Amino acid sequence: MQAIDDKKQRETGSPQATLSEPTALSEPGRTVHVVDDVDLRWMRHALALAERAEREHDEIPVGAVLVDAGGNAIGEGWNRNIGDHDPTAHAEIVAMRAGGAAVGNHRLIGCTLYVTLEPCAMCAMAMVHARIARVVYAASDPKTGAAGSVFDLLADPRHNHRVNVQGGLLAKEAGTMLTHYFRRKRGKPVR
């Protein structure tokens, strides 16, 4: 048993990521979902990408990683809007572009996208068109969230494809990172 726990710690980089049993997670007004080691591992990876976006590129700290049905990362990215002068260079879009190139297809069937902030309408519709199976996001976006907070584009029955949504995984960590970034940009003290 210790060998399994050590392996999980090496994979996730954190002993806290090791769960002996799946854990229930809920967000006010949202469905309860089961959190497992795999989801925690990939969301921690997305958070590391978000940190990199801020630290290395002074971008809004949002990170995303695209994982195929076999559990392999096939694309990753962080916000690149500012540096690339590209309004479409959100973390999700960057990760999906890399994933599409990796598999040689515009359809990303069976993939899960982990992202540190609830997708906006642009990113949500790109996920629908790419046929992403599932999106797991950390912090909700009460201003432009399109996965249930403001809009619910991913589950809209009028689309020919719906994306399974899980929100709130490591939301506090992602929300704190975003809050600190914007406080610094506005010259306010970080608490």
Secondary structure, DSSP 8 states (H G I E B T S, - for coil): -HHHHHHHHHHHS-GGG--SS-EEE--TTS--EEE-HHHHHHHHHHHHHHHHHHHHH-----EEEEE-TTS-EEEEEE--HHHHT-TT--HHHHHHHHHHHHHTSS--TT-EEEEEE---HHHHHHHHHHT--EEEEEE--TTT-TBTTS-BGGG-TTSS---EEEE-TTHHHHHHHHHHHHHHHTT----
